Amino acid sequence: MTRTLFLLLLLLPAGARASTTASWELTSYQDFVRGRFAGVSLSRDGRLMLAPRLETLYAADQPVIWSLARASDGTVYAGTGHRGQVVRVDNSGGGAVLWTSEQPEVFAVALDSKGILYAGTSPNGRVYRIENGKAVEFFNPGATYIWALAFSRDGSLFVATGDQGKVFRVEPGGKGELFYETGQTHVTCLAFDREGRLLAGTDPNGILYRIAAKDKGFVLYDANLPEIHSIAVTPDGAVYAAGQGGLAARRGPGALPVTPGAPAAPATGAATTTITVTDEAAQGGVEIKPRPEAAKPPQPAQPVTVPSAPLELAGIEKSAVYRILPDHTVETLWTSKDENAYDILPAGRDLLISTDGKGRIYRLSEDKKVTLLVETNESEATRLLATAGGLLAATANLGRLFRLADRSGAAGTYESPVHDAGTVAHWGRLNWRAELERGVRLQFRTRSGNSMRPDRTWSDWSEPLADPGGKITSPSARYIQWKAEFAGDEGKGPALDSVTVAYLPQNTPPSLKSIQVTSQTTTTAAPKPAATAQPATAAFSITVTDTGETPATSTGTPTQALQRSASRQMQVSWQAEDTDGDRLVYALYFRGEDEREWKLVKDNLYETTFTLDGDVLADGRYFFRVDASDAPANPPASARRAELTSAPVLVDNTPPAVTPGTPKRAGARVEIEFVASDASSPLRRAEYSVDAGPWTPVEAGDGIIDAGEEKFLVRLESVPPGEHLVVLRVYDSAENAGLAKVVVR
């Protein structure tokens, strides 16, 4: 009988140091895929289940198994690197070295219809025929690399080479000829379609060719990725292709010499990975590519420099799997920005994909749903091979052959990614939602530490938590990780949907980053004159006659006063943050330079700006202080605060005093001496205007305007006779302007 366990968020114990409980929840495919799998699968809808049983069939003493071929009796032959061996593995997992090449890599092996084995070595590529434990050179294409071998129905051997991107056909007697020249740098993989036509994937333009006869090629698909790495064909005529190329540079194995123009072999470093399915694929969209009538013209090979480490480009597709239908329409079934697809293998209506993400194998169903089937925990799963005893997967980093059974294993574990609480946290309860059938078991353990990656400084795994809502006993720390242990019965096991960890982070104080004080002006509109009430029954008028007689009464002619157009204000603004996300409240203080005590301007501020009237502070130097507190989000005893004081701020509302001397006129030349002074700030510039004309700068007597008092001399040349008005204007550091006028006659 099935019982569903529902997630419950429970309260933390008393004595917590903050008021807000945080939670870390894993519930989706993207959440779980970053963890570590051992005997556990992950479905596209984010459900963890026991995986098919995975066992190590054979472990080579080589870092990588590059190629596989299966004989009719079930024997498997594997080409390895970096010591260039070919090994034979029987059904029971017994293995023996069949042949050791003089070259370090055996990228390709193939069996003819008689069961005779052929192996392609690299670099300085050669094809060898291996029979009765003896190897003889069968064909020399004169190429650096041999990437793939494939036998046609008539017994001809096709050889894919690099670094000139050629395909050779070799007759059973060993006579070979150039079959097709792609114009690419490398032909990386070979297969035959339903009609027996040769399919060839290439690098670096990611072109899939269909070659019907000698020198007769057709571009079946031109991918957006640089390399077609693997090809598979199904009985319905569909062609599947795996593309690679989301790296700006690829890294070759250390033992393989790098030749200019040659693609690097797969990287061997493991990395945390994420698989994504495109919206197009999820919605069943079809991408239609143009169908050229002939292959692209040959292109000269360009030297390729292979750096020692890959450069990841975020957000760029790293690999993809395509399906090309018989009518040449193309569907993008799967893409990843994090993993390279190394091999693809049809399995009934499903498609299996092996990648370099911890040696993972994915199952892509007919309805395009992805399941992370197993994780070998090796760097790459390089090849897939179907056998009567189950699926075989070859790996790199440690060259192994794994066998995947049809039934799920009896037990498995899943380790979550590490969670960063941001600060030391007190752990609460662990809750989960799962489906458990009778006879199966699911339990959890946790561990914590203060280093980003689990190491010897972390706590040991805790005692198991068998029921949802159990209290986490791992010590308080910044980082935490949990592990789920699955136990099945008769092919059935738990199905885990979500896990939540509740915790109380230590309350950290807010942080004030900066304080800025700026001045601004506010435009003031001139007030309208008040309306004068007039008696409704009388009218009054003043008449001015040309006789010059004065009326009996007069209202006068008032002088118009020009009102100040703007008033100055000070705006104090600051930047603050709280790593806990708490809401902050602020208080603003000020203190004069010669004062001892801070004066409160305003408290209970929730905004990070405050404006003061510019006239409320007399001239002088002032400091402003902002206090920040997270009290709105925490109990009084747990609230934290921080403060920050500004740099000195000069308040100067008084313009400079300008004192002109008596103008001296000699003919058309006029000289005016004047003195300007300011008690609060240094002077900055001076200028004059003649008869309301444009302003002209004036130089200080000592050559630079930088003191609180300066002397100036204005020399006017060619002043016409008559009366003239000269206005003198001097600015201080606060942009206050002092003016004086001089009348020249």
C-alpha positions in Angstrom: 0.0 0.0 0.0 1.4 3.4 -1.0 1.6 6.2 1.6 2.6 9.8 0.8 4.7 11.8 3.2 4.0 15.5 3.1 6.4 18.3 3.9 5.8 20.2 7.1 7.7 23.3 8.3 8.2 23.1 12.0 9.2 25.8 14.5 12.8 26.0 15.7 13.7 25.6 19.3 13.8 28.5 21.8 17.0 30.5 22.2 17.3 31.4 18.5 19.2 34.5 17.8 17.1 35.9 14.9 13.5 36.2 14.3 13.2 34.9 10.7 13.6 31.2 9.9 15.1 30.5 6.5 14.7 27.3 4.4 16.6 25.5 1.7 14.4 23.4 -0.5 15.3 21.1 -3.4 12.3 20.1 -5.5 13.0 20.3 -9.2 15.3 18.6 -11.7 17.6 21.6 -11.8 17.9 21.5 -8.0 18.7 17.8 -7.8 21.0 17.4 -10.8 23.8 19.3 -9.1 24.1 16.6 -6.5 26.0 13.3 -6.6 24.2 10.1 -7.6 25.1 6.5 -6.6 22.6 4.0 -7.7 19.9 6.7 -7.9 18.1 8.1 -11.0 16.6 11.5 -11.5 13.5 12.1 -13.7 12.8 15.2 -15.6 9.9 16.1 -13.3 12.4 16.2 -10.3 11.8 12.7 -8.8 14.7 10.7 -7.3 14.4 6.9 -7.6 16.6 3.8 -7.5 18.6 3.5 -10.7 19.2 0.4 -12.8 21.9 -1.7 -11.2 25.4 -0.6 -12.3 28.4 -2.9 -11.9 32.0 -2.6 -13.0 32.5 -5.3 -15.6 36.2 -4.5 -16.4 38.8 -2.0 -15.1 41.6 -1.3 -17.5 45.0 -0.1 -16.3 44.6 2.8 -18.8 43.1 6.3 -18.2 40.5 6.0 -20.9 38.6 3.6 -23.1 38.0 5.3 -26.4 36.2 2.7 -28.6 34.2 -0.5 -28.3 33.2 -3.4 -30.7 31.1 -6.5 -29.9 31.6 -9.9 -31.4 28.8 -12.4 -32.1 29.8 -14.5 -29.2 29.4 -11.5 -26.8 33.2 -10.7 -26.5 33.9 -7.0 -26.3 37.0 -5.4 -27.7 38.1 -2.0 -26.4 40.6 0.5 -27.8 42.3 2.4 -25.0 44.7 5.3 -24.3 47.2 6.5 -23.4 49.3 3.4 -23.8 47.6 2.3 -27.0 46.3 -1.1 -26.0 43.4 -3.2 -27.4 41.8 -5.4 -24.7 39.4 -8.3 -25.0 36.7 -8.6 -22.3 34.4 -11.7 -22.0 30.8 -11.9 -20.7 32.0 -12.6 -17.1 34.3 -9.5 -17.1 37.5 -11.3 -17.6 39.9 -9.1 -19.6 43.2 -9.5 -21.3 45.5 -7.3 -23.4 45.2 -8.5 -26.9 47.7 -6.1 -28.6 49.8 -3.0 -27.7 50.3 -0.4 -30.4 53.4 1.7 -30.8 51.1 4.7 -30.9 49.5 6.0 -27.6 45.8 6.1 -28.7 43.4 3.6 -30.2 40.5 5.8 -31.1 38.7 3.2 -33.3 38.0 -0.5 -33.4 35.7 -2.5 -35.7 34.9 -6.1 -36.5 34.3 -7.4 -40.1 31.7 -10.0 -41.0 34.1 -12.8 -40.2 34.8 -11.5 -36.7 38.3 -10.2 -37.5 39.3 -7.2 -35.5 40.7 -3.9 -36.9 42.1 -1.1 -34.9 43.0 2.5 -35.9 45.9 4.1 -34.0 46.9 7.8 -33.5 48.9 9.9 -34.1 50.7 8.9 -37.3 47.5 7.0 -38.0 47.6 3.4 -39.2 44.9 0.7 -39.5 45.9 -2.8 -38.2 44.3 -6.2 -38.8 44.5 -8.2 -35.6 43.9 -12.0 -36.0 44.9 -14.8 -33.6 46.6 -12.3 -31.3 48.8 -10.9 -34.1 48.6 -7.5 -35.6 49.7 -6.5 -39.1 49.5 -3.2 -40.8 46.4 -3.2 -43.0 46.2 0.3 -44.4 48.1 3.6 -44.1 46.0 6.6 -45.1 48.9 9.0 -44.6 46.9 10.9 -42.0 47.7 12.0 -38.5 44.6 10.7 -36.8 42.2 7.8 -37.3 39.0 8.7 -35.6 36.5 6.0 -36.7 36.2 2.7 -38.6 33.1 1.2 -40.2 32.3 -1.8 -42.4 29.8 -1.5 -45.2 27.5 -4.3 -46.3 29.9 -5.3 -49.1 32.8 -5.8 -46.6 34.6 -2.5 -47.5 36.2 -0.7 -44.5 35.7 3.0 -44.3 38.3 5.0 -42.4 37.6 8.5 -41.0 40.8 10.6 -40.7 42.2 13.9 -39.6 43.9 16.4 -40.0 42.7 16.7 -43.6 39.1 15.6 -43.2 39.2 12.7 -45.6 37.3 9.4 -45.8 39.0 6.3 -47.3 37.5 3.1 -48.6 39.6 0.0 -48.2 38.8 -3.3 -49.9 39.1 -6.6 -48.0 42.5 -7.2 -49.5 43.9 -3.9 -48.1 43.8 -1.8 -51.2 42.5 1.7 -50.3 41.4 4.8 -52.1 40.2 8.3 -51.2 36.4 8.0 -51.1 35.4 11.6 -50.1 37.2 14.8 -49.1 35.0 16.9 -46.9 37.1 20.1 -46.8 36.9 19.9 -43.0 39.8 19.4 -40.7 38.5 16.1 -39.2 36.0 13.4 -39.9 35.1 12.3 -36.4 32.5 9.6 -36.7 31.0 7.2 -39.3 27.7 5.3 -39.7 25.4 3.9 -42.4 21.8 4.9 -43.0 18.9 2.6 -43.7 19.8 2.5 -47.4 23.5 1.7 -46.7 24.7 5.2 -47.5 27.7 6.4 -45.5 27.2 9.1 -42.9 30.2 11.2 -41.7 30.4 13.8 -38.9 33.0 16.5 -39.1 34.9 19.2 -37.2 35.3 22.2 -37.0 32.1 23.3 -38.8 29.8 20.6 -37.4 28.6 19.3 -40.7 26.9 15.9 -41.2 27.5 14.5 -44.6 25.6 11.7 -46.5 28.0 10.1 -49.0 26.1 8.0 -51.6 29.1 7.2 -53.8 32.7 8.2 -54.4 33.0 11.9 -54.5 29.2 12.3 -54.2 28.3 14.0 -50.9 25.3 15.8 -49.6 25.2 18.0 -46.5 22.5 16.3 -44.5 22.7 18.9 -41.6 24.9 21.9 -40.8 24.9 22.2 -37.0 25.5 25.3 -34.9 28.1 23.4 -32.9 31.7 22.8 -34.2 31.8 19.0 -34.1 29.5 16.1 -34.8 30.8 13.6 -32.3 28.5 10.6 -32.7 25.9 9.2 -35.1 23.1 6.6 -34.7 20.5 5.3 -37.1 17.1 3.7 -36.2 15.1 1.3 -38.4 12.5 4.0 -39.3 15.2 5.9 -41.1 15.8 8.6 -38.6 19.4 9.7 -38.1 20.5 10.9 -34.6 23.6 13.1 -34.2 25.4 14.4 -31.1 27.1 17.8 -31.5 29.8 19.2 -29.3 31.4 22.7 -29.1 30.3 24.9 -26.2 34.0 25.5 -25.3 36.0 28.3 -26.8 39.0 25.9 -26.5 39.2 22.2 -25.8 41.8 20.3 -23.9 43.6 17.2 -25.1 44.9 14.4 -22.9 48.4 15.0 -21.7 49.8 11.9 -23.4 48.5 12.8 -26.8 50.8 15.1 -28.9 48.9 18.0 -30.3 49.2 18.7 -34.0 48.2 22.0 -35.5 44.7 21.7 -36.9 43.9 18.6 -34.8 40.9 18.6 -32.3 41.8 17.8 -28.8 40.5 14.6 -27.2 37.9 14.8 -24.4 38.9 16.5 -21.2 39.3 14.4 -18.1 38.4 16.8 -15.4 35.1 16.3 -13.6 32.8 19.2 -13.1 29.4 19.9 -11.5 26.9 20.0 -14.4 23.5 20.9 -15.4 21.3 19.5 -18.3 18.7 21.7 -19.9 16.0 20.8 -22.5 15.2 23.6 -24.9 11.8 25.1 -25.0 11.7 24.1 -28.7 12.3 20.5 -27.8 9.8 20.6 -24.9 7.1 22.0 -27.1 7.8 19.6 -30.0 9.1 22.4 -32.2 10.8 21.4 -35.5 13.9 23.3 -36.8 14.0 23.1 -40.6 17.4 23.6 -42.3 18.0 24.3 -46.0 19.0 21.3 -48.0 22.0 22.0 -50.2 22.3 19.8 -53.3 26.1 19.2 -52.8 28.7 19.2 -50.2 30.4 22.4 -49.2 33.5 23.1 -51.3 36.8 22.0 -49.8 38.2 24.5 -47.4 41.9 24.8 -46.5 42.7 23.5 -43.0 43.5 26.3 -40.6 46.0 25.8 -37.8 44.3 25.4 -34.5 46.1 26.2 -31.2 44.9 23.9 -28.4 45.5 25.6 -25.0 46.2 23.6 -21.8 42.9 24.5 -20.2 39.4 25.1 -21.5 37.8 28.5 -21.5 34.1 28.2 -20.6 31.7 30.7 -22.2 28.6 31.1 -20.0 25.3 30.8 -21.6 26.6 29.1 -24.8 25.4 25.6 -25.8 28.1 23.0 -25.2 26.4 20.1 -26.8 23.1 19.0 -28.5 21.4 15.9 -29.9 19.6 16.2 -33.2 17.2 14.0 -35.0 17.2 14.2 -38.8 14.0 12.7 -40.3 13.9 11.0 -43.8 12.3 14.2 -45.2 15.4 16.1 -44.0 13.6 18.1 -41.3 15.6 18.4 -38.1 14.5 18.4 -34.5 16.7 19.5 -31.6 15.9 17.0 -28.9 18.3 17.9 -26.2 20.8 20.6 -25.4 23.2 21.4 -22.5 25.3 24.4 -21.6 27.3 22.3 -19.1 28.0 18.8 -20.5 29.4 17.3 -23.7 27.4 14.5 -25.3 29.9 11.8 -26.1 27.8 9.0 -27.5 24.2 8.2 -28.4 22.5 4.8 -28.6 18.9 4.0 -29.6 17.2 1.7 -27.0 13.7 0.8 -28.2 11.8 4.0 -28.4 14.2 5.8 -26.1 17.6 7.3 -26.8 20.5 6.9 -24.4 23.1 9.8 -24.1 26.5 9.5 -22.4 28.2 12.7 -21.2 31.3 14.1 -19.5 29.3 15.2 -16.5 30.6 12.7 -13.9 30.2 10.0 -16.5 26.4 10.3 -16.7 24.0 8.4 -18.8 20.7 10.0 -19.7 17.6 8.5 -21.2 15.6 10.6 -23.6 12.1 9.2 -24.0 9.9 9.4 -27.1 8.0 12.4 -25.6 11.4 14.2 -25.1 11.5 13.7 -21.3 15.0 13.4 -19.9 15.9 11.1 -17.1 19.4 11.0 -15.5 19.6 7.3 -15.6 22.9 6.6 -13.8 26.1 8.4 -12.8 29.3 6.4 -13.1 31.3 9.1 -11.2 34.0 9.0 -13.8 35.0 12.0 -15.8 33.4 10.9 -19.1 31.2 8.2 -20.3 32.9 7.9 -23.7 31.0 5.0 -25.4 27.8 3.1 -25.2 27.3 -0.5 -26.4 24.2 -2.7 -26.3 24.8 -6.4 -25.4 22.7 -9.3 -24.5 23.7 -8.9 -20.9 22.7 -5.3 -20.7 24.1 -1.9 -21.7 27.8 -1.3 -21.5 29.3 2.1 -20.9 33.0 2.9 -21.3 34.6 5.7 -19.3 37.6 7.9 -19.0 39.7 9.2 -16.1 39.7 5.6 -15.0 39.2 3.4 -18.1 36.4 1.1 -17.1 33.6 -0.9 -18.5 30.3 -0.6 -16.6 27.3 -2.9 -17.2 23.8 -1.5 -16.6 21.1 -4.0 -15.8 17.4 -3.8 -16.7 16.2 -4.0 -13.1 16.8 -1.3 -10.5 19.4 -1.9 -7.8 18.5 -2.8 -4.2 20.1 0.3 -2.7 21.4 3.7 -3.6 22.4 7.1 -2.2 22.1 10.6 -3.3 24.3 13.4 -1.9 22.8 16.9 -2.2 24.9 19.9 -3.3 26.3 21.9 -0.5 24.2 24.8 0.8 25.7 28.1 1.9 23.6 29.7 4.7 25.7 32.9 4.3 26.7 32.9 7.9 26.9 30.5 10.8 23.4 29.0 11.2 21.5 26.9 13.7 19.9 23.9 12.0 16.3 23.2 12.5 14.4 20.2 11.1 14.7 18.2 7.9 11.4 17.5 6.1 10.7 15.7 2.9 7.9 14.5 0.6 8.2 11.0 -0.9 6.2 8.0 -1.9 7.1 4.9 0.0 5.7 1.4 -0.8 5.6 -1.4 1.7 9.0 -3.0 2.3 11.1 0.0 1.1 13.0 2.5 3.2 14.2 6.0 2.9 16.4 7.8 5.5 18.6 10.9 5.7 21.9 12.0 7.2 23.4 15.5 7.4 26.8 17.0 7.9 28.1 20.6 8.3 31.2 22.6 8.2 32.7 26.1 7.6 34.7 25.3 4.4 33.0 25.6 1.0 33.7 21.9 0.1 33.3 19.0 2.5 36.7 18.0 3.9 38.2 16.6 7.1 37.2 19.7 9.0 33.5 18.9 8.5 31.4 17.0 11.0 30.8 13.3 10.4 27.5 12.2 8.8 24.8 12.3 11.5 22.8 9.4 12.7 19.9 8.6 10.3 16.7 10.6 10.3 13.9 8.1 9.4 10.9 10.4 9.8 10.1 13.8 8.2 10.5 16.6 10.6 13.4 15.1 12.5 15.8 17.5 14.3 19.1 18.0 12.5 21.9 17.2 15.0 24.9 18.5 12.9 26.7 21.3 14.6 26.0 25.0 13.8 28.1 26.1 10.8 27.8 28.0 7.6 27.5 25.1 5.2 25.3 22.0 5.3 24.8 18.9 3.1 22.3 16.0 3.3 22.4 12.5 2.0 19.4 10.3 1.2 19.7 6.5 1.5 17.3 4.5 -0.6 16.6 0.8 0.1 14.3 -1.2 -2.3 12.5 -4.5 -2.3 11.8 -6.7 -5.4 12.6 -4.0 -7.9 10.7 -1.3 -6.1 12.0 1.6 -4.2 11.2 5.0 -2.7 10.4 8.0 -4.9 11.7 11.2 -3.4 10.1 14.5 -4.6 11.4 17.3 -2.4 13.6 18.0 0.7 13.6 21.1 2.9 16.1 22.1 5.5 15.0 24.8 8.0 17.6 26.9 9.7 18.1 30.1 11.6 21.0 32.1 10.3 23.0 34.2 12.8 21.9 37.8 12.7 24.6 39.8 11.1 24.8 43.6 11.6 23.9 45.9 8.7 26.6 47.5 6.7 26.8 51.2 5.8 28.8 51.8 2.6 28.9 55.5 2.1 27.4 58.9 3.0 27.1 61.7 0.5 26.0 65.3 1.1 25.0 67.4 -1.9 23.4 70.8 -2.3 20.5 71.4 -4.6 18.3 74.3 -5.4 14.5 74.5 -5.4 12.9 77.0 -7.8 10.5 79.4 -6.0 7.7 80.9 -8.1 7.0 84.6 -7.6 3.9 85.1 -5.5 1.0 86.6 -7.2 -0.1 90.0 -5.9 -3.1 89.8 -3.6 -6.3 91.0 -5.2 -7.6 94.3 -3.7 -11.3 94.3 -2.8 -13.2 97.1 -4.5 -16.6 98.5 -3.5 -19.2 97.1 -5.8 -21.0 100.4 -6.1 -18.1 102.7 -7.0 -15.3 103.0 -9.5 -12.1 105.0 -9.1 -9.7 106.2 -11.7 -6.7 108.5 -12.1 -6.5 110.8 -15.1 -3.2 112.4 -16.2 -3.8 115.5 -18.3 -1.4 117.3 -20.6 -1.8 120.4 -18.6 0.6 119.1 -15.9 -2.0 119.5 -13.1 -1.5 117.1 -10.2 -4.5 115.1 -9.1 -5.7 115.5 -5.6 -4.5 112.0 -4.5 -1.8 109.5 -5.7 -0.9 105.8 -5.1 2.8 106.3 -5.9 5.0 104.3 -8.3 6.6 101.4 -6.2 10.0 99.9 -7.1 9.8 96.3 -8.4 11.7 93.9 -6.2 13.2 90.8 -8.0 12.6 87.9 -5.8 15.1 85.2 -5.2 14.5 82.5 -7.8 15.8 79.5 -5.9 16.4 78.4 -2.4 19.3 76.1 -1.5 18.8 72.7 0.2 21.2 70.0 1.5 20.5 66.4 0.7 22.1 63.7 2.8 22.0 60.2 1.2 23.6 56.9 2.1 24.0 53.4 1.0 23.4 50.5 3.3 22.7 46.8 3.1 21.9 43.8 5.3 23.2 40.4 4.3 20.2 38.8 6.1 17.8 40.8 4.0 16.4 42.5 7.1 14.5 45.8 6.8 16.6 48.6 8.2 15.7 51.8 10.1 18.0 54.9 10.2 18.7 57.9 12.4 20.6 61.0 11.1 22.8 63.2 13.3 25.1 66.2 12.8 27.9 67.9 14.7 29.9 71.0 14.0 33.7 70.8 13.7 34.2 72.6 17.0 31.4 70.8 18.8 31.5 67.7 21.0 28.0 66.2 21.0 26.0 64.8 18.1 22.6 66.4 17.5 19.7 64.3 16.2 18.2 65.5 12.9 15.7 62.8 12.3 15.1 59.2 13.5 12.8 56.4 12.3 13.9 56.9 8.8 13.2 54.1 6.3 14.4 55.9 3.3 18.1 56.4 2.5 17.9 60.2 1.8 17.0 63.2 3.9 16.7 66.8 2.8 17.5 69.8 5.1 16.9 73.5 4.5 20.2 75.0 3.5 19.8 77.9 5.9 19.4 75.8 9.1 23.1 75.5 9.5 25.4 78.6 9.8 28.6 78.8 7.9 31.2 76.3 9.0 32.4 72.7 8.7 30.1 69.9 9.8 30.0 66.1 10.1 27.0 63.9 9.5 26.4 60.5 11.0 24.0 57.8 10.0 23.0 55.0 12.4 21.4 51.8 10.8 19.6 49.2 12.8 17.8 45.9 11.8 15.4 46.3 14.8 12.3 46.1 12.5 13.1 42.5 11.7 14.6 41.2 15.0 13.7 41.2 18.7 15.3 44.0 20.7 17.9 41.6 22.3 19.0 40.3 18.8 18.9 43.6 16.9 22.2 44.8 15.4 23.3 48.2 14.4 26.1 50.0 12.5 27.1 53.6 12.0 29.1 55.7 9.6 30.3 59.3 9.8 30.8 61.5 6.7 33.8 63.4 5.7 33.8 67.1 6.7 31.1 69.1 4.9 31.5 72.9 4.3 28.4 74.9 4.8 28.9 78.4 3.2 25.8 80.5 2.6 27.5 83.9 2.7 28.8 85.4 -0.5 32.2 87.0 -0.7 32.6 90.7 0.1 33.7 92.7 -2.9 35.3 96.2 -2.2 36.1 98.2 -5.3 38.6 101.1 -5.4 38.2 104.3 -7.3 38.5 103.8 -11.1 41.4 105.5 -12.8 40.8 106.8 -16.3 43.5 107.9 -18.7 41.9 108.7 -22.1 40.3 105.6 -23.4 42.0 103.4 -20.8 40.4 102.6 -17.4 41.9 100.6 -14.5 39.8 99.4 -11.5 41.4 97.8 -8.5 39.2 95.7 -6.1 39.5 93.4 -3.1 37.3 90.3 -2.4 37.2 88.3 0.8 35.2 85.4 2.2 35.3 84.3 5.9 34.2 80.7 5.3 35.8 79.3 2.1 38.6 80.1 -0.4 37.7 82.2 -3.4 37.6 80.4 -6.7 37.0 82.7 -9.6 36.3 86.4 -10.5 34.9 88.2 -13.5 33.5 91.5 -14.7 30.8 92.8 -17.0 30.7 96.2 -18.8 27.3 97.8 -19.5 25.5 94.5 -18.9 27.7 92.8 -21.5 29.2 89.3 -21.3 31.3 88.2 -18.3 35.1 88.4 -18.7 37.4 86.4 -16.3 39.8 88.3 -14.0 43.2 87.0 -12.8 44.2 87.4 -9.2 47.1 89.7 -8.4 49.3 86.7 -7.4 48.3 84.7 -10.4 45.9 82.1 -8.7 42.6 82.5 -6.9 42.9 80.2 -3.9 42.8 82.3 -0.7 40.1 83.7 1.5 41.1 87.2 0.3 42.5 88.2 -3.1 43.3 91.5 -4.9 42.3 92.0 -8.5 42.9 94.6 -11.2 40.6 95.2 -14.2 42.1 96.9 -17.2 39.7 98.3 -19.8 41.1 99.4 -23.2 39.3 101.7 -25.7 36.5 102.8 -23.4 34.3 105.2 -25.3 33.5 108.6 -23.7 30.5 108.8 -21.5 29.2 107.0 -18.4 29.7 103.2 -18.1 28.7 100.6 -15.5 31.2 97.9 -14.5 29.9 95.0 -12.4 32.4 92.9 -10.5 31.5 89.3 -9.5 33.5 86.9 -7.3 32.6 83.3 -6.4 33.7 81.3 -3.3 34.1 77.5 -3.1 30.4 77.1 -2.3 29.5 79.0 -5.5 28.2 81.9 -3.6 28.5 85.1 -5.7 29.5 88.5 -4.3 28.9 91.6 -6.5 29.9 95.2 -6.5 29.4 97.9 -9.1 31.6 100.8 -10.3 30.4 103.7 -12.4 33.0 105.1 -14.8 32.5 108.6 -16.1 
